[in-house]
């Protein structure tokens, strides 16, 4: 296991007909999507969570196993599965979550799991940090692995689940301080620092202790900030977008997979990586995310598909949906 992820696993019920109550279910949750993306991109990946023994939990377990994710650290519970309902709009997605008392929200392993020695990256974030006891145990797990593995934080802010946004913004600074690599969307940035320039928020993350901060802007690409370096921006590949669900999760997965390919296995190496290497890392991540957007739901590409798309970008026309 080279990459480990912890957090929620849920069923996304996506509106299949606008204005109706017709929904189609998909396995989801930001950490689960990222775990599947890492595995499809060729890195041995493990997932740490608690799944229900209900019919949804069984479906989630089979989905992880089918995609080659190591499930040996997953606990089981008779608590219900988390459910999310998603309505797509032309600009973004609207969510309704049902999380209270769910299996993943009550994840509280005792003692903490010991990650294998070859694990180099640990991801945390998203709505799992809004529910106790899972939030506290996730923080304990991250603290126990600090300095030994690259800690990746993606807040994946969901305002419908946050009763007090001002309090949440204060808590987020603690999570920034735990992370070596912070990945934010432009929507996250606006919710966390409304009306402020994105580079000001990135600087705040760096002061908190992060070695690198990346903000994605959908079709407008992504920008990297590091202490002592100028910002570095990469463009997003041009694709025909079918669905944006899971794009940010796939981007985050692409970062870890590409950083490992560059030989990054320790937090300090994030700040030492040359601009050109970072450009390749971000281009890989952006291409993986773009390919995810050419299909319905969160459906990350394989490593072979990303390599083929990168080669096509280097020598040919815009990406297709194939």
C-alpha positions as CSV (number, residue, x, y, z in Angstrom):
1,X,0.0,0.0,0.0
2,X,1.6,3.2,-1.2
3,X,-1.4,5.5,-0.8
4,X,-3.9,5.4,2.1
5,X,-7.1,7.4,2.4
6,X,-9.5,7.8,5.3
7,X,-13.0,9.3,5.4
8,X,-16.5,8.7,4.2
9,X,-17.9,6.2,1.7
10,X,-21.5,6.7,0.6
11,X,-24.1,6.3,-2.1
12,X,-24.7,9.3,-4.3
13,X,-28.2,9.4,-5.7
14,X,-28.0,11.6,-8.8
15,X,-31.1,13.3,-10.2
16,X,-31.7,11.6,-13.6
17,X,-34.5,13.9,-14.7
18,X,-34.4,17.6,-13.7
19,X,-37.3,18.7,-11.5
20,X,-38.4,15.2,-10.6
21,X,-37.6,12.7,-7.8
22,X,-36.0,10.2,-10.2
23,X,-32.5,9.4,-8.9
24,X,-29.8,7.0,-10.0
25,X,-27.4,5.6,-7.4
26,X,-23.6,5.5,-7.6
27,X,-20.9,4.6,-5.2
28,X,-19.3,7.8,-3.9
29,X,-17.9,10.0,-1.3
30,X,-14.8,12.1,-1.9
31,X,-12.2,9.8,-0.2
32,X,-13.7,6.7,-1.8
33,X,-13.7,8.3,-5.3
34,X,-10.0,9.3,-4.7
35,X,-9.1,5.8,-3.5
36,X,-10.6,4.2,-6.6
37,X,-8.9,6.8,-8.8
38,X,-5.5,6.1,-7.2
39,X,-6.0,2.3,-7.7
40,X,-7.1,2.7,-11.3
41,X,-4.0,4.9,-11.9
42,X,-1.8,2.0,-10.9
43,X,-0.8,2.7,-7.3
44,X,-1.4,0.2,-4.5
45,X,-4.1,1.9,-2.5
46,X,-5.9,1.3,0.8
47,X,-9.0,2.7,2.4
48,X,-9.6,3.3,6.1
49,X,-13.3,3.7,7.1
50,X,-16.2,1.9,8.5
51,X,-18.9,0.4,6.2
52,X,-22.4,-0.6,7.1
53,X,-23.5,-4.2,6.8
54,X,-26.7,-2.9,5.1
55,X,-27.3,-3.4,1.4
56,X,-25.5,-0.1,0.5
57,X,-22.5,-1.0,2.6
58,X,-22.2,-4.4,0.9
59,X,-22.3,-2.6,-2.5
60,X,-19.6,-0.2,-1.4
61,X,-17.4,-3.0,-0.2
62,X,-17.8,-4.9,-3.5
63,X,-17.1,-1.8,-5.4
64,X,-13.8,-1.1,-3.6
65,X,-12.7,-4.7,-4.0
66,X,-13.6,-4.8,-7.7
67,X,-11.4,-1.7,-8.3
68,X,-8.4,-3.2,-6.5
69,X,-8.5,-1.1,-3.3
70,X,-7.1,-2.8,-0.2
71,X,-10.1,-3.2,2.2
72,X,-8.2,-4.9,5.0
73,X,-8.4,-1.8,7.2
74,X,-12.2,-1.4,6.8
75,X,-14.4,-1.9,9.8
76,X,-18.0,-3.0,9.6
77,X,-21.0,-1.8,11.6
78,X,-24.8,-2.3,11.7
79,X,-25.2,1.5,11.6
80,X,-26.7,2.7,8.3
81,X,-24.8,3.9,5.3
82,X,-24.4,7.6,4.5
83,X,-26.6,8.7,1.6
84,X,-26.2,11.8,-0.5
85,X,-28.6,13.2,-3.1
86,X,-27.1,15.3,-5.9
87,X,-28.9,17.6,-8.3
88,X,-26.8,18.9,-11.2
89,X,-27.1,22.5,-12.3
90,X,-25.3,24.1,-15.3
91,X,-22.8,25.8,-12.9
92,X,-22.3,23.3,-10.1
93,X,-23.9,20.5,-8.1
94,X,-26.4,20.8,-5.2
95,X,-26.2,18.2,-2.4
96,X,-28.5,16.8,0.4
97,X,-26.7,14.5,2.9
98,X,-28.0,11.9,5.4
99,X,-25.1,11.3,7.7
100,X,-26.2,11.3,11.3
101,X,-25.2,8.1,13.1
102,X,-24.0,6.5,9.9
103,X,-21.3,3.8,9.8
104,X,-18.5,6.0,8.4
105,X,-19.4,8.9,10.8
106,X,-19.0,6.6,13.8
107,X,-15.6,5.2,12.7
108,X,-13.6,5.1,16.0
109,X,-10.9,2.4,15.8
110,X,-9.1,1.6,19.0
111,X,-6.2,1.3,18.8
112,X,-5.4,3.4,15.7
113,X,-4.5,1.3,12.6
114,X,-0.8,1.1,11.9
115,X,-0.1,1.8,8.2
116,X,2.4,-0.4,6.4
117,X,5.9,0.8,6.1
118,X,5.7,1.3,2.3
119,X,2.7,3.7,2.6
120,X,4.0,7.1,1.5
121,X,0.8,9.2,1.2
122,X,-2.1,9.7,3.6
123,X,-5.2,11.6,2.4
124,X,-7.9,13.1,4.7
125,X,-10.7,15.7,4.4
126,X,-14.3,16.1,3.2
127,X,-17.5,15.6,5.2
128,X,-15.9,12.9,7.4
129,X,-14.4,15.8,9.4
130,X,-17.9,17.1,10.3
131,X,-19.1,14.1,12.3
132,X,-17.9,12.7,15.6
133,X,-16.3,10.4,16.6
134,X,-14.8,10.0,13.1
135,X,-13.4,13.5,12.9
136,X,-11.4,13.2,16.1
137,X,-10.0,9.7,15.2
138,X,-9.1,10.9,11.7
139,X,-7.2,13.8,13.3
140,X,-5.5,11.4,15.6
141,X,-4.5,9.2,12.6
142,X,-3.1,12.1,10.7
143,X,-1.1,13.3,13.7
144,X,0.3,9.9,14.3
145,X,1.7,9.8,10.7
146,X,2.9,13.4,10.5
147,X,6.4,13.8,9.2
148,X,6.5,10.1,8.1
149,X,4.2,10.3,5.2
150,X,3.0,13.0,2.8
151,X,-0.3,14.3,4.3
152,X,-2.8,15.4,1.7
153,X,-5.8,17.5,2.7
154,X,-8.8,18.2,0.5
155,X,-11.6,20.0,2.5
156,X,-14.3,19.4,-0.2
157,X,-16.4,22.0,1.5
158,X,-20.2,21.2,1.6
159,X,-22.0,24.2,3.1
160,X,-25.3,22.4,3.4
161,X,-23.7,20.3,6.2
162,X,-22.0,23.2,8.0
163,X,-24.3,24.9,10.5
164,X,-21.8,27.6,11.5
165,X,-19.5,28.6,8.6
166,X,-17.5,31.0,10.7
167,X,-16.6,28.2,13.2
168,X,-15.8,25.9,10.3
169,X,-13.3,28.4,8.9
170,X,-11.5,28.5,12.2
171,X,-11.4,24.6,12.3
172,X,-10.1,24.5,8.8
173,X,-6.9,26.3,9.8
174,X,-6.1,23.4,12.2
175,X,-6.5,21.0,9.3
176,X,-4.3,23.1,7.1
177,X,-1.7,23.0,9.8
178,X,-1.7,19.2,9.6
179,X,-1.2,19.0,5.9
180,X,1.8,18.9,3.7
181,X,-0.2,19.2,0.4
182,X,-3.5,21.2,0.3
183,X,-5.8,20.8,-2.6
184,X,-8.7,23.3,-2.9
185,X,-11.3,24.0,-5.6
186,X,-12.0,27.7,-6.4
187,X,-15.5,27.0,-4.9
188,X,-13.8,25.8,-1.7
189,X,-11.6,28.9,-1.6
190,X,-14.5,31.3,-2.0
191,X,-16.4,29.6,0.8
192,X,-13.4,29.6,3.1
193,X,-12.3,33.2,2.4
194,X,-15.2,35.0,0.7
195,X,-14.2,38.0,-1.3
196,X,-10.4,37.4,-0.8
197,X,-7.9,36.7,-3.5
198,X,-7.1,33.1,-3.8
199,X,-3.4,33.7,-3.5
200,X,-4.0,35.2,0.0
201,X,-5.7,32.0,1.1
202,X,-2.8,30.0,-0.4
203,X,-0.3,32.1,1.5
204,X,-2.3,31.5,4.7
205,X,-2.1,27.7,4.1
206,X,1.7,27.9,3.5
207,X,2.1,29.9,6.7
208,X,0.1,27.2,8.6
209,X,2.7,24.6,7.5
210,X,1.8,23.2,4.1
211,X,4.7,22.7,1.6
212,X,2.4,23.1,-1.4
213,X,-1.1,24.5,-2.1
214,X,-3.0,23.8,-5.3
215,X,-6.3,25.5,-6.3
216,X,-8.3,24.0,-9.2
217,X,-10.6,26.1,-11.4
218,X,-12.4,23.5,-13.5
219,X,-11.9,24.2,-17.2
220,X,-9.6,27.2,-16.4
221,X,-6.9,24.9,-15.0
222,X,-5.0,24.8,-11.7
223,X,-2.4,26.9,-9.9
224,X,0.3,25.8,-7.5
225,X,1.8,27.9,-4.7
226,X,5.0,27.1,-2.7
227,X,7.0,29.2,-0.3
228,X,9.8,31.0,-2.1
229,X,8.5,30.3,-5.6
230,X,6.3,32.1,-8.1
231,X,2.8,30.6,-8.7
232,X,2.7,27.9,-11.4
233,X,-0.4,27.4,-13.5
234,X,-1.3,24.6,-15.9
235,X,-4.2,24.6,-18.3
236,X,-7.0,22.1,-18.3
237,X,-7.4,19.8,-21.3
238,X,-10.3,20.6,-23.6
239,X,-13.0,17.9,-23.4
240,X,-16.7,17.6,-23.9
241,X,-18.0,17.6,-20.4
242,X,-20.7,15.1,-19.5
243,X,-20.5,15.3,-15.7
244,X,-18.2,17.0,-13.2
245,X,-18.9,14.7,-10.2
246,X,-15.6,13.2,-9.0
247,X,-13.4,15.5,-11.1
248,X,-11.8,17.1,-8.1
249,X,-11.3,13.7,-6.4
250,X,-9.6,12.4,-9.5
251,X,-7.4,15.4,-9.7
252,X,-6.3,14.8,-6.1
253,X,-5.6,11.2,-6.9
254,X,-3.6,12.2,-9.9
255,X,-1.4,14.5,-7.8
256,X,-0.3,11.7,-5.4
257,X,0.2,9.1,-8.2
258,X,2.3,11.6,-10.3
259,X,4.3,12.8,-7.3
260,X,5.2,9.2,-6.4
261,X,6.3,8.7,-10.1
262,X,8.6,11.8,-9.5
263,X,10.2,10.0,-6.5
264,X,8.4,12.1,-3.8
265,X,8.1,9.9,-0.7
266,X,8.6,12.4,2.1
267,X,6.9,15.8,2.9
268,X,10.1,17.9,2.5
269,X,10.5,16.7,-1.1
270,X,7.4,18.7,-2.1
271,X,9.2,21.9,-1.7
272,X,12.3,20.6,-3.4
273,X,10.6,19.5,-6.6
274,X,11.6,21.5,-9.7
275,X,9.0,23.6,-11.6
276,X,9.1,21.3,-14.6
277,X,8.5,18.3,-12.5
278,X,5.5,20.0,-10.8
279,X,4.2,21.0,-14.2
280,X,4.2,17.4,-15.3
281,X,2.5,16.3,-12.0
282,X,-0.3,18.9,-12.4
283,X,-0.7,18.1,-16.1
284,X,-1.1,14.5,-15.3
285,X,-3.7,15.3,-12.6
286,X,-5.6,17.7,-14.8
287,X,-5.8,15.2,-17.6
288,X,-7.1,12.5,-15.3
289,X,-9.7,14.8,-14.0
290,X,-10.7,15.9,-17.5
291,X,-11.2,12.2,-18.6
292,X,-13.4,11.7,-15.6
293,X,-15.6,14.5,-16.8
294,X,-16.3,12.8,-20.2
295,X,-18.4,10.1,-18.4
296,X,-21.5,10.0,-16.2
297,X,-20.8,10.1,-12.5
298,X,-17.4,9.6,-10.7
299,X,-15.6,7.3,-13.2
300,X,-11.9,7.9,-12.9
301,X,-9.7,6.8,-15.9
302,X,-7.0,4.1,-15.9
303,X,-3.3,4.9,-16.1
304,X,-3.2,3.7,-19.7
305,X,-6.0,6.1,-20.6
306,X,-4.2,9.1,-19.1
307,X,-1.0,8.2,-20.8
308,X,-2.8,8.0,-24.1
309,X,-4.5,11.3,-23.6
310,X,-1.2,13.0,-22.7
311,X,0.4,11.6,-25.8
312,X,-2.6,12.9,-27.8
313,X,-2.2,16.3,-26.3
314,X,1.5,16.4,-27.2
315,X,0.9,15.4,-30.8
316,X,-2.7,15.8,-31.9
317,X,-6.1,17.3,-31.5
318,X,-8.2,17.9,-28.4
319,X,-9.2,14.9,-26.2
320,X,-12.3,12.9,-27.2
321,X,-14.7,11.0,-25.0
322,X,-13.2,7.6,-25.9
